[in-house]
Amino acid sequence: MCPERQRDLPAERPAGGFERSSTTPNISRAVIVEPHLAVRAVLEYLLAREGYTVEARGEAPFAVPGPALLLVAAEDGSGLYVFESRNAAETLEGLPLDAQTSPEALSGVTGIQAFVPKPFGAGDVLRVMRAVSGFDGRKRMRSRTA
């Protein structure tokens, strides 16, 4: 990129979505349940760069009790569920998640829940993870008026 063009970009704009988030996550711990080692390693790396302490395994339950952002692979391999829990160990006891089960049916799930279908890229997961972890249910959405 030429130097003149680079100066036109806002300083806070993340390059490709991989820069560390400027906001501190509400929950500082993330738990990943993903059977594929390569996917699990990339997710662990991305979350660590975002400031999370990460626990990752191929299957559940294994988490230490307490609040956490959870990234859980769908049982059928179709994607990744992303949601927050007040107690990760208790929530993971309700697994597996499949087409008939949603995160809201599990114990302790709070805030919004999202599903990232495969194939997904690292940027896709980061955007969803940031939306889920940045959601504050105490704030009301402002209606847009044209």
C-alpha positions in Angstrom: 0.0 0.0 0.0 1.4 3.4 -0.9 2.2 5.8 2.0 -0.3 8.4 0.9 -3.1 5.9 0.8 -2.1 4.5 4.2 -2.4 7.9 5.8 -6.1 8.1 4.7 -7.1 5.0 6.8 -8.4 5.6 10.3 -5.8 4.7 12.9 -8.1 2.5 14.9 -9.2 0.4 11.9 -8.1 -3.3 12.4 -6.1 -4.8 9.6 -8.2 -7.7 8.4 -9.9 -8.2 11.7 -6.8 -9.7 13.3 -5.6 -6.8 15.5 -6.2 -7.1 19.2 -9.5 -5.7 20.2 -9.3 -2.3 21.9 -12.0 -3.2 24.4 -11.4 -5.6 27.3 -13.7 -8.6 27.2 -16.4 -8.8 29.9 -15.4 -12.3 30.7 -11.6 -13.0 30.6 -11.8 -16.8 30.2 -12.7 -18.8 27.1 -13.5 -22.5 26.7 -13.2 -24.2 23.4 -14.7 -27.6 22.6 -13.6 -28.6 19.1 -12.6 -32.1 18.0 -10.4 -30.9 15.1 -6.9 -30.1 16.4 -6.0 -27.6 13.7 -9.3 -25.6 14.2 -8.9 -25.8 18.0 -5.3 -24.5 17.8 -6.3 -21.5 15.6 -9.2 -20.6 17.9 -7.0 -20.9 20.9 -4.4 -18.5 19.3 -7.0 -16.0 18.3 -8.7 -15.9 21.7 -5.3 -15.6 23.5 -4.5 -12.6 21.3 -7.8 -11.0 22.3 -6.8 -11.3 26.0 -8.6 -14.4 27.1 -7.2 -17.2 29.2 -8.1 -20.3 27.1 -9.0 -23.8 28.0 -9.3 -26.1 24.9 -10.2 -29.8 24.5 -11.6 -32.1 21.9 -14.6 -33.1 23.9 -16.5 -31.9 27.0 -17.0 -31.8 29.9 -13.7 -30.6 31.2 -14.0 -26.9 32.2 -13.3 -25.4 35.6 -16.4 -23.8 37.1 -17.0 -20.1 36.6 -18.0 -17.6 33.9 -16.6 -18.1 30.4 -17.1 -17.4 26.7 -17.8 -20.8 25.1 -17.0 -21.9 21.6 -18.5 -25.3 21.0 -18.4 -27.4 17.8 -21.8 -28.7 16.7 -22.0 -32.5 17.1 -22.7 -32.9 13.4 -19.6 -30.8 12.5 -21.7 -28.2 10.7 -20.3 -25.2 12.6 -19.4 -23.5 15.9 -21.7 -22.2 18.7 -20.5 -19.1 20.5 -22.1 -18.0 23.7 -21.4 -16.9 27.3 -22.0 -19.0 30.4 -22.2 -18.1 34.1 -20.7 -21.5 34.9 -18.8 -23.3 32.1 -18.5 -26.6 33.9 -22.2 -26.8 34.5 -23.1 -25.7 31.0 -20.8 -28.2 29.3 -22.5 -31.1 31.2 -25.5 -30.5 29.0 -23.6 -31.2 25.7 -23.6 -32.3 22.9 -25.1 -29.5 20.8 -26.8 -30.7 17.6 -29.5 -29.6 15.2 -32.2 -30.3 17.9 -30.4 -28.6 20.8 -29.5 -24.9 21.0 -27.3 -23.2 23.6 -30.3 -21.6 25.3 -31.4 -25.1 26.4 -28.2 -25.5 28.4 -27.8 -24.4 32.0 -26.3 -21.0 32.8 -26.2 -19.5 29.3 -26.4 -15.7 29.3 -26.7 -13.0 26.7 -26.9 -13.7 23.0 -26.0 -17.0 21.3 -24.5 -17.3 17.8 -23.8 -20.1 15.3 -21.0 -19.8 12.8 -21.5 -22.3 10.0 -18.6 -24.1 8.3 -16.7 -23.3 6.3 -15.6 -20.3 8.4 -12.5 -18.2 8.5 -10.7 -16.7 11.5 -12.2 -13.3 10.8 -15.7 -14.7 10.9 -15.2 -16.3 14.3 -13.6 -13.1 15.7 -16.5 -10.9 14.6 -19.0 -13.2 16.1 -17.0 -13.7 19.3 -16.6 -9.9 19.7 -20.3 -9.4 19.2 -21.2 -12.1 21.8 -18.7 -11.0 24.4 -19.4 -7.3 23.9 -23.2 -7.7 24.3 -24.6 -6.0 27.4 -28.2 -7.0 28.0 -28.7 -4.1 30.4 -28.4 -1.6 27.5 -31.4 -1.0 25.2 -31.0 -0.9 21.5 -31.8 2.5 20.0 -34.3 2.4 17.2 -33.1 4.0 14.0 -35.2 6.7 12.5 -34.6 7.6 8.9 
